[in-house]
Amino acid sequence: MQNPKIWIPIIILLTIGVLYKNYSPNKDFDTFFDKFYIDQNLQLKSVKFPLKHIKSNKNIFYSTKEDWIKLGYYNLVADSRGILQENLHKDYIAKDSVHVTFKIDIDEIHGRIIYKFKKNNNNWFLIEVEDKSRK
């Protein structure tokens, strides 16, 4: 008969593996962002206007809430079903700061947009957008 003590470390390692796979350094942000990227109303409450945009040529402009609505920025990176979510990468800069990079490669266009979020008074806000795309 096999020694049952040998199963204890195996079970512990498997449990750690499952927990690590589901671990996120900031579940709070993940929960917020899962709603933010598809909900225009939440976005309008969670974007610091005027919002700073840094273009790929380093020019800077600021968009207003009206610009956000008129230009359809609320569509950000996915449709209501989250279709493009797999193209997102989250960098947890600090406990209160996360950069979300959206990448897409189509033909000669290599798009990379960085959305910079900061936590203020227990609420997350989009504070800056930087375009790192190249042709």
Contacts in CASP RR format, 6 or more apart in sequence:
PFRMAT RR
TARGET T0000
AUTHOR 0000-0000-0000
METHOD contacts of the structure
MODEL  1
MQNPKIWIPIIILLTIGVLYKNYSPNKDFDTFFDKFYIDQNLQLKSVKFP
LKHIKSNKNIFYSTKEDWIKLGYYNLVADSRGILQENLHKDYIAKDSVHV
TFKIDIDEIHGRIIYKFKKNNNNWFLIEVEDKSRK
24 30 0 8 1.000
25 92 0 8 1.000
26 92 0 8 1.000
26 95 0 8 1.000
26 98 0 8 1.000
28 119 0 8 1.000
28 124 0 8 1.000
29 90 0 8 1.000
29 92 0 8 1.000
29 98 0 8 1.000
29 117 0 8 1.000
29 119 0 8 1.000
29 124 0 8 1.000
30 90 0 8 1.000
32 46 0 8 1.000
32 124 0 8 1.000
33 90 0 8 1.000
33 98 0 8 1.000
33 100 0 8 1.000
33 117 0 8 1.000
33 124 0 8 1.000
35 42 0 8 1.000
36 42 0 8 1.000
36 43 0 8 1.000
36 46 0 8 1.000
36 124 0 8 1.000
36 126 0 8 1.000
37 76 0 8 1.000
37 77 0 8 1.000
37 78 0 8 1.000
37 82 0 8 1.000
37 85 0 8 1.000
38 78 0 8 1.000
38 79 0 8 1.000
38 80 0 8 1.000
38 82 0 8 1.000
40 69 0 8 1.000
40 74 0 8 1.000
43 68 0 8 1.000
43 73 0 8 1.000
43 74 0 8 1.000
43 76 0 8 1.000
43 126 0 8 1.000
44 65 0 8 1.000
44 68 0 8 1.000
44 69 0 8 1.000
44 74 0 8 1.000
46 123 0 8 1.000
46 124 0 8 1.000
46 125 0 8 1.000
46 126 0 8 1.000
47 65 0 8 1.000
47 68 0 8 1.000
47 125 0 8 1.000
47 126 0 8 1.000
48 125 0 8 1.000
48 126 0 8 1.000
48 127 0 8 1.000
49 63 0 8 1.000
49 64 0 8 1.000
49 65 0 8 1.000
49 68 0 8 1.000
50 62 0 8 1.000
50 63 0 8 1.000
50 64 0 8 1.000
51 62 0 8 1.000
51 63 0 8 1.000
51 68 0 8 1.000
51 126 0 8 1.000
51 127 0 8 1.000
51 128 0 8 1.000
51 129 0 8 1.000
52 60 0 8 1.000
52 62 0 8 1.000
52 127 0 8 1.000
52 128 0 8 1.000
52 129 0 8 1.000
53 60 0 8 1.000
53 61 0 8 1.000
53 62 0 8 1.000
53 63 0 8 1.000
53 128 0 8 1.000
53 129 0 8 1.000
53 130 0 8 1.000
53 131 0 8 1.000
54 60 0 8 1.000
54 128 0 8 1.000
54 129 0 8 1.000
54 130 0 8 1.000
54 131 0 8 1.000
55 61 0 8 1.000
55 131 0 8 1.000
56 131 0 8 1.000
56 132 0 8 1.000
56 133 0 8 1.000
56 134 0 8 1.000
63 71 0 8 1.000
63 73 0 8 1.000
67 73 0 8 1.000
68 74 0 8 1.000
76 102 0 8 1.000
76 115 0 8 1.000
77 84 0 8 1.000
77 85 0 8 1.000
77 87 0 8 1.000
77 88 0 8 1.000
77 102 0 8 1.000
77 113 0 8 1.000
78 84 0 8 1.000
78 85 0 8 1.000
84 102 0 8 1.000
84 104 0 8 1.000
87 102 0 8 1.000
87 103 0 8 1.000
87 104 0 8 1.000
88 100 0 8 1.000
88 101 0 8 1.000
88 102 0 8 1.000
89 100 0 8 1.000
89 101 0 8 1.000
89 103 0 8 1.000
90 98 0 8 1.000
90 99 0 8 1.000
90 100 0 8 1.000
90 101 0 8 1.000
91 98 0 8 1.000
91 99 0 8 1.000
91 100 0 8 1.000
91 101 0 8 1.000
92 98 0 8 1.000
93 99 0 8 1.000
95 119 0 8 1.000
96 118 0 8 1.000
96 119 0 8 1.000
96 120 0 8 1.000
97 116 0 8 1.000
97 117 0 8 1.000
97 118 0 8 1.000
97 119 0 8 1.000
98 116 0 8 1.000
98 117 0 8 1.000
98 124 0 8 1.000
99 114 0 8 1.000
99 115 0 8 1.000
99 116 0 8 1.000
99 117 0 8 1.000
100 114 0 8 1.000
100 115 0 8 1.000
100 117 0 8 1.000
101 112 0 8 1.000
101 113 0 8 1.000
101 114 0 8 1.000
101 115 0 8 1.000
102 111 0 8 1.000
102 112 0 8 1.000
102 113 0 8 1.000
102 115 0 8 1.000
103 110 0 8 1.000
103 111 0 8 1.000
103 112 0 8 1.000
104 111 0 8 1.000
105 111 0 8 1.000
108 135 0 8 1.000
109 133 0 8 1.000
109 135 0 8 1.000
110 133 0 8 1.000
110 134 0 8 1.000
110 135 0 8 1.000
111 132 0 8 1.000
111 133 0 8 1.000
111 134 0 8 1.000
112 131 0 8 1.000
112 132 0 8 1.000
112 133 0 8 1.000
112 134 0 8 1.000
113 129 0 8 1.000
113 130 0 8 1.000
113 131 0 8 1.000
113 132 0 8 1.000
113 133 0 8 1.000
114 129 0 8 1.000
114 130 0 8 1.000
114 132 0 8 1.000
115 126 0 8 1.000
115 128 0 8 1.000
115 129 0 8 1.000
116 126 0 8 1.000
116 127 0 8 1.000
116 128 0 8 1.000
116 129 0 8 1.000
116 130 0 8 1.000
117 124 0 8 1.000
117 125 0 8 1.000
117 126 0 8 1.000
117 127 0 8 1.000
118 124 0 8 1.000
118 125 0 8 1.000
118 127 0 8 1.000
119 125 0 8 1.000
END
